[in-house]
Amino acid sequence: MRKGSFHIEENKQLLMIRPSGAWSEQVATRYVEKIDEYLSRWQANFAGFVDLRQWQLGTPQALKIIADNDLKAITQGYKLEFHYGNPQALSMQISREHISPEGLNVFQTTDLTLVQQKCSEFGFDYEPQALADFLNAD
């Protein structure tokens, strides 16, 4: 199992995130601290795009840290998140009723047209080519 890490890039109002490996509480805490930097700078005026293809998930405690921070972000206006692909360790369908917290619209997709449509609908600006480049980077 690969050690947990993450990579984050700004793309106008789209925060592009690539988690990888298996996450411990320490990795989840570092991730939340980094996300909170963006929250404080942007007042959560951004959408998230999470490329799940290299993620092996994490401990239940690590996932709780992330979920708690999502709830905080929602109170500050974070309202749109895309999950691209599936984690390596688990094929999961993102379901608003079962996984996503109330107030956060989450779409699981591999269709970048959906990303464009939803970002437009929710009023988030991003550069499509930068997203394509992010997805093609290893």
LINHUFEN-V704435 format. One record per residue. N is the residue number from 1. RES is the residue in three letters. OMEGA is omega in radians with two decimals (999 if undefined). Layout:
((N RES OMEGA) (N RES OMEGA))
//
This chain:
((1 MET -3.12) (2 ARG 3.08) (3 LYS -3.09) (4 GLY 3.07) (5 SER 3.08) (6 PHE 3.09) (7 HIS -3.13) (8 ILE 3.05) (9 GLU 3.04) (10 GLU 3.05) (11 ASN -3.02) (12 LYS -3.13) (13 GLN 3.10) (14 LEU 3.09) (15 LEU -3.08) (16 MET -2.99) (17 ILE 3.06) (18 ARG 3.02) (19 PRO 3.07) (20 SER 3.14) (21 GLY 3.14) (22 ALA -3.05) (23 TRP 3.00) (24 SER 3.06) (25 GLU -3.13) (26 GLN 3.13) (27 VAL 3.12) (28 ALA 3.12) (29 THR 3.08) (30 ARG 3.12) (31 TYR -3.13) (32 VAL 3.11) (33 GLU 3.14) (34 LYS 3.11) (35 ILE 3.14) (36 ASP 3.04) (37 GLU 3.11) (38 TYR 3.12) (39 LEU -3.09) (40 SER -3.12) (41 ARG -3.05) (42 TRP -2.99) (43 GLN 3.10) (44 ALA 3.12) (45 ASN 3.11) (46 PHE 3.03) (47 ALA 3.14) (48 GLY 3.03) (49 PHE -3.04) (50 VAL 3.10) (51 ASP -3.02) (52 LEU -2.96) (53 ARG -3.12) (54 GLN -3.08) (55 TRP 3.07) (56 GLN -3.13) (57 LEU -3.05) (58 GLY 3.11) (59 THR 3.07) (60 PRO 3.12) (61 GLN 3.12) (62 ALA 3.13) (63 LEU 3.09) (64 LYS 3.10) (65 ILE 3.13) (66 ILE -3.12) (67 ALA 3.11) (68 ASP 3.13) (69 ASN 3.05) (70 ASP 3.13) (71 LEU 3.09) (72 LYS -3.12) (73 ALA 3.14) (74 ILE 3.13) (75 THR 3.14) (76 GLN 3.04) (77 GLY 3.09) (78 TYR -3.00) (79 LYS -3.07) (80 LEU 3.12) (81 GLU 3.07) (82 PHE 3.01) (83 HIS -3.07) (84 TYR -3.14) (85 GLY -3.12) (86 ASN 3.01) (87 PRO 3.13) (88 GLN -3.00) (89 ALA -3.01) (90 LEU 3.01) (91 SER -3.11) (92 MET 3.03) (93 GLN 3.10) (94 ILE -3.10) (95 SER 3.14) (96 ARG -3.10) (97 GLU -2.99) (98 HIS -3.04) (99 ILE -3.01) (100 SER 3.08) (101 PRO 3.10) (102 GLU 3.11) (103 GLY 3.11) (104 LEU 3.10) (105 ASN -3.09) (106 VAL 3.12) (107 PHE 3.02) (108 GLN -3.01) (109 THR 2.87) (110 THR -3.10) (111 ASP -3.10) (112 LEU 3.04) (113 THR 3.08) (114 LEU 3.10) (115 VAL 3.13) (116 GLN -3.13) (117 GLN -3.08) (118 LYS 3.08) (119 CYS 3.09) (120 SER -3.14) (121 GLU -3.10) (122 PHE 3.07) (123 GLY 3.10) (124 PHE -3.13) (125 ASP 3.05) (126 TYR 3.11) (127 GLU -3.09) (128 PRO -3.12) (129 GLN 3.10) (130 ALA 3.07) (131 LEU 3.11) (132 ALA 3.12) (133 ASP 3.11) (134 PHE -3.12) (135 LEU -3.13) (136 ASN 3.13) (137 ALA 3.11) (138 ASP 999))
//
